Amino acid sequence: MNITLITEGTYPHNLGGVSVWCDQLVRNVEEHSFSIMPLCATGAERVIWPMPANVVAVNPIPLWAPTPQRRASRSLCTLFRPVLGRFLQSLSIGNVGPDFVETLVELAEWVGDGQLQAAMCTQDAVEQLLAAPPRCSERLGSDSANQLSVADAVDILLLLEHSLRPLAVMSPSVDIYHSVANGLGILPALIAKRTRNTPFLLTEHGIYLRERYLSYAPGTHSQAARTVIIRFFRLLAQAGYDNADVVAPCSHYNGLWELANGTPAERIRPVYNGVYHEQLPEALTEPDVPTLSWVGRIDPLKDVETLLRAFAIVRQSVPDCRLRIFGPVPEGGEEYAYRCQSLASQLDLGTAVTFEGSVKPPPVEAYHAGHVVVLTSISESLPYTVLEAMATGRPVVATNVGGVAEAIGDAGLLVPPRHPAAVAEACVRLLTDPQERAAIGAAARKRVLEQFTVGRCFGTYRQIYQQLAATEQDVIELPEPVIVLQPDNDDKVLA
């Protein structure tokens, strides 16, 4: 089969858990050909992963690259006005016009040749949005139509224009579209599904919609602008759930979000991530001094600040403890990295904490470097850091977010997110009890070997690909597991 694999901000331009998963996929399902379609910033990003022979093309979609400067003529504005009107109407609560995906199909005809950029960056478009803003939140009440400023309208239209650029791209002959995340990456798959009935598989490593809520928190834009932006992303995520033939979350936790947001239960197929346990040898020795290790990208979602605050508390009980932080600073994350380094100085951690930069995957030396591996994220799916650390026999202290509890089971210690004291208490417990540390590490390795192997993960994906290709015109019937959401869990899931 010819499969288009759509990524966003990950493979093949960046490291990280999702990139590891993509590389595993194309190498383990080697009988199929893959075209990689990465959503990226400028299109000039370097491919940093060696491409296997079955990757036949890498076709980036630059969201923020300059486009041909095309002036919007009066006739262009006149033609585009009803198109924009229908799209804005589709965002409104209680919309009785064309549905959201229908308007995306119509907009797809405008993306090429810079027409959409020209038409949406005009005074005419700004005035149209201000005159008839979509009602996107009940909370703003009946006066919400008057709350958008000119600056809000310009920001909204600019963001939407850049976000809609993937509509222009469809692979000519594709058997399956496979998007590795919900959100902007599903746009080519949505158009192909609506216009050609091309099978569409959606994998979710993190919950895209939840992460948009975090990204557009209060203070990022005016309240009126935030409601329009978040409404767009919410409808987009729901369109992914509604139109994907199979939704394959990496954990049952993600599946609950998908079910709560309208995905039919029979189309949800959780598939746990897997690791190459052969490349993750068991750690047979420990460092000479008490050491915590942390592996990941320096990013607000990883909450390195809680890690540093917890470490400062750990040193009160284990004064000679060290913290070794392994991971890159992603493009655009320099300010956060500086903030973390400043916090380390404010906490007077000195040379006890070291920021050691990227390590080549899988980062075995990073896991072996500590007595305990720590994860302090506020949002995760089924993180490779946890699975890989467990595979080496290192005990893990991790925040109870996403599917982390499903990975750890009873072979590690779970703590609440954004709780430095709880993180510190768990770390001190393991650092000062070698017998418990060894027992948890052995149980962790055993759990990974039994449940989280690459062969198990991608054997399931091979089956899903075959089922999608064989039943292109039919309802797809997949074997268990099927997620059942209990009514009394609604509030917990939505919270």
N, C-alpha and C positions, 0 to 999 in steps of 0.2 A: 504494500500500500504506500501511497504518497501522503504523508501527514505534515500539516503545517502546525508547528509548535510555537505558540505566541507567549512571549514573556514580557515582563515590565520591570526595568531597572535591575535585572539580575543577569542570567545567562544570555550570551557568552561574554558580557562586558565586565561583570563584577563577580567577586567571590561571595560566599555566604551559603546558608543551608539550602535555599531554593535552587541556586546555581548547581550545587552538588547533586541535588535530586535530578535536575534536567540532564546533567552529564551522565548520571547513572541510567536514566531512561533511554537515551539514544544509543548508549553502548550495550545495554542489555536486551533491547528489542531490535537487534541488529538486522533482522530480516526485512524491516521496513525502511523506507527512505524518509528523511526529515528535512523540511525547509524551516529554518529558524527565523521567526519574525519578532525581533526584539523591539519593544518600545523604549526609546532612549531620549536623551536631551537634544543632541545636535546632529547625530549621525556620524560624527568624527571619532566616536569612542573606539578604543582598540579592542579587538577580540583577544581575550587573554586565556581562553580555554582552547587546547588543541582539539580540532574538529575530527571526529572519526570519519571513516570512509562513507558511511551511510548518511552523513549530513551533506546534502547536495547544494545547499545555498544558505546564505545568511543575508536576509533582506531587512535592514533596520528601518524603523519608522520614527524619524526624529520629530518629537513633539514641539520643540522650541527652536528649531533651525529657522533661519530666515527663509521666507518664501518670495517668489517673484512679486515685486511691487506693482500690483495692478490697481489702477485707479477705478473706483466704483463709479461708473457712469450713471446718469439719471435713469436710463432704461434698466440697468442692472439692479439699481435700488428698487425700482418699481416692480420688477419681476420677483425680487427676493422678499419683498414686504409680506405677501401672504404666506410664504414658506416659513419665515421667521414667526409670524403670527400663530401659525398652526403649531409650531414647535413650542412656543411659549405657553400656548393654551394646554398642550399635553402635559406640562409640568404642574398645572394647577390642581389643587385638591378639588375633587368633584368634577373633573374634566368630562365633558360630554361630546368632545370632538374626536379627532383621530387619536389612536393610542400612541404611546411614546415611541415604540419601535417603528410604527408606520411613519412617523415624522423623521426618524433617523434614516430610514430608507430613502426618503425624499431628499434629505440633506446630503446624503452620499453623492448625489449627482452634482453637488455644488463644490465639493472639496477640491477637486483637481484644478490645476491651472491658477490657483490663488483666488478663485472666485469667492469662496466662503470667507477668506481673510478680508478681501476687499469689501464685501457686503456687510460683514459684521463690525467692521472698524469704521463706521460712518456715523455722522451726526443723525442721519435718518434712522439707523438701527437704535441708537441711544434714545432718541425721542420716542420711538415705538415702544421700547421697553419701559420707559418712564410713564408713558400714557396708559399702558395696559399691562402692569406687572403681574406675573402669575401669582395667584394666592397659594403659597407653599407651606403655610403653617397656620393652624387654628389659634395658636397662642398669640399671634400678633393682632388678632381681631379684625374688625371691619375697616380700621384705618390703615391697614398694612399697605394699601395701594399708594399712600402718600409718603412712605418712609424711605424709599430708595432715593439716594442722591445721584447727581450726575456722575460723581466719582464711583459710586456703587455700580451704576449701569455700565460704565466703561470697564471696570474690573470684571464684572460678570461676563460680559460679551467677549472680552479677551481670553478669559479662562475657558469659556465654552468653545471658542474657535480653536484654540490649541488642543483641547481635549478631544475634539471631533475629528482631528486629522487622520486617525486610523481608519475612518470610514472610507478613505480613498483607496485602500489597498485590499485586493483579493488575489489569492494565488489562482492561476488559470486552471490547472487540473489538479484537484486535491480530493482525496478520498475522505479525510477527516480533518476538521479543525480541532485542535487541542489547546485550550487556553490554560495557562498555569496559574492564573489568578482571575478573579472576577474584576469588574471595572472596565477601564479603557481598553484592555486587551481583548475583550470579548467583541468589540465593535466589528472587526472583519468577519468574525464567526457569525454574528447576528445577521449581517447582510447576506452572507452566503446561505445561511439557514432559510431566511425568508425568500430569497430570490432563486436559489438552486436546490433547496432541501438538502444541503450538505450536512452530514452528521456532525454534531458539536458535542465535545467532551469538555467539561469544566472541572479542573482540579483546584481546590482551595487549600493552600498551606496556612495562610492567615485569613482572618475575616476582613475582607476588603472594606465592607461598609462600616464596621466598628472602627477600623483604622482611620477612615475618613472623618468619623465623629471626633476622634482624638486630634486629627490634623487641623480641623476647622473648629477648634474650641472657642469659647467666648473670648473676644479680644483680637482675634485674627482678622475679622471683618466686622462691619456693622451687623446688628442682629437681622435686619431686613435682607442684607446681601447673603448672610450665612444661610438663611432659610432657602433661598433659591439654589445656592451651590449644593447644599446638602440634599435638597429635593432631587436635583439632577443625579447625584451619585446614588441616592436611594433607588430611584426608578431604574437606573442603569444596572445596579446589582440585582434588582428583582427581575429585570429582563433576562439577565444571565441565568438565573434560577428557573425562570419560566420556559426558556427556549432550549436549554441544554438537554440533550438526550440522556446523558448521565452526568450527575454531579458527584465527584469523587473527593470528599473531604479527607484530610490526613488524620482525622480523629473523630470520635463520636461527638465530642464537644462541638466541633465545627458543624457537624451534621445537625445539631440542635438549633443552631443559629439559622441554618439553611431551611430547616423545617418551619421554624417560627416565622420566616420571611416568605413562606408560600411555596417552597419546593415540594412537589408531591413525594411522599415517603418512598414510593416504589422506584423513584429515580435516583435516590441517594445511595451511594455505594462507598462506605468508608474503606480506605486502603491505607494502612499504616506505612510510614516511611521505613526503609531498610538501610542497613549499613554493611559495608564490606568488612566483616569481622576479621577476615584474614589479614587485613591491612591495619588492624588495631590490636597489636599484641598486648597480652596481659602485663600490667605493671607489676614486676616482681620485687622491686625495691622502692624505698621512699626517700624523699629529700632529707638532708642532714638537719635542716631546721624546719619547724612547723611552717607549712606553706599552703596558701589557698591559690587556686588558679581559676581564671575566668577567661572564656573564649567567646568571641563574637565581634560584631562591628560596633564601633563607638557611636551609638545612636540613642536618641531619647527613649525609644521603645524598649531598649535593653536596660534602661535605668541604672547606668553606671554610678550615678550619684548615691543611690541607696547602697550600692556595693561599698563605696568608699566610706560612707557613714557607719555601715555595719562593721567594716574592718577597724575603724577607729575604736569601736566598742570591744571588738575581739582582743585588741592589743592590751586592754586593761586586765584581761585574764591570762593572755598568752603574749607577754611583752616582746618576745623575740620572733613573733610571727611575721611572715612576709606575704604580700599579695602580688601576684604576677598577672598582668592584664595583657592578653594576646588578642589582637584583632586590628583591622584597618579602620581608618577614618574615611567614610564614604564621601564622595564629592558632595559638597554642600553641608557637610557635617563638621566643618572646621570650628565653627563657633561653639558647638556643643562640646567638642573635644577640649577646647581651651577652657570652657567652664568646668569640666571635670578635673583638669590639671590644676586649675585655680583652687577648686574645692580641696584637693589633696594637700595643697600648700596651707590652706586655712586650717585644716584639721591637723597640721603639723605631722604628717605621715612620713615626710622626708624620703630617705632611700628605701624604706620598708615597702613602698609600693613602686612598681615599675610598669611603664607602658611600653610594651615590647613590639608592637606593630604586627604586621601580617605574618602568618606562618602558612606554609604550603599544606593544602588539604591532602589527606586527613591530618589534622594537627596533633599527631601522636605525642610529640615532645611536650606540647602544651598541657595535655592531660597528665602525662607522667610527671610533670614539673611540680605538681601539688599533692599534698595528702588528700585534699578534698577539692572537688570542682564545684563552683558556685554559679548559679544562674539567678539574676534578679529582675528579669523582664516583667513589664506590665502587660505585654501582649505576645502570645506565642500560639503556634499550632501544635506541631509535634517536633520540637527542635532537635536538630542533629547534634548540637552540643551535648545534650543530655544523653542521647542514644550512644554516641561515640565514647563519651566518658564512661558510661556504664559498661560498654564493650571492653574497655581496658581494665575493668575491675576497680575503678576509682568510685568511691561513694559520692553522691551528688546531694547538695542542698539547693533546692530550686523553689521559686515562687509558684504557687498553685494557680496558674493561669492557663487558659486554653486546654490542650490535651496533655499537658505535662504530667498530670496525675495518672493518665492512662499509660504513659511511658514508664514512669517510676514504679507504680504499683506500691508494694511494700518493700521495695529495694532502694530506698533513699528517704530523705527527709523533705517534707513540703512545708513551706512557710507562706504567710500572707504577702501579697505584693506591697511595695512601698512601706515596709516595716523593718527598718534597720535593726532594731533590738531583737526581733524574732530571727532574722538572718544570722545575727551574731551569736545568739544562744545556740542555734543548731550547729554552727561552725565550731564553736568552743566544745560542744558536746563530743563531736567526732574527733577533733584534734587531740582531746585529752583522754580518749578511750580507744586504744589501739585494737582491742578485741572486737568492739562493735564496728569500728571502721573496716576491719578485715571481713567481718561477717556480711556487712551490707555490700561491700565491694564484690564479694564472691556471688552473692545473690543477684546483684545487678548484671554481672556478666552472663550468668545463667539465663536470666530473663531475656536479654537481647538475643542470645543464640537461639532461644526457643521461639521468639515472637517477632523479631524485628530484623530480619535478614533481607538482603537485596533480592535474592531469588524468590522469596515469598511475595515481596511487593510487586515486582515487575512481571512475575508470572500472572498476577491478577490483571495488570494492565494489558498484557498480551491478550487475555480472554476478552476484556472489554473492547479492545480494538476489533477483534474478530466478530464480536456480537454486533457492534455498530455497523461494520461493513456488510454483514450478512442480512441485517434487518433494516436497511436504510429506509424502506417505505413502511415498515411495520412498527407497532409498539414494541419497545425493547423490554424483554423480561429478564431480569437479573436474579441470581440466587441471593440467599441471605448474605450479609445481615441487613435487615430493615430496621430503621430507627422508629421507635414509638415515643412520642412526646406526651408525658402524663400531664393532664390539665393543671395539677397543682404545681408544676414546674414552670408555668408560663412566666410568672413574674421574675423568677431567678434567671431564666434564659434571656429575657429581654433586658434585664438590668445589666 
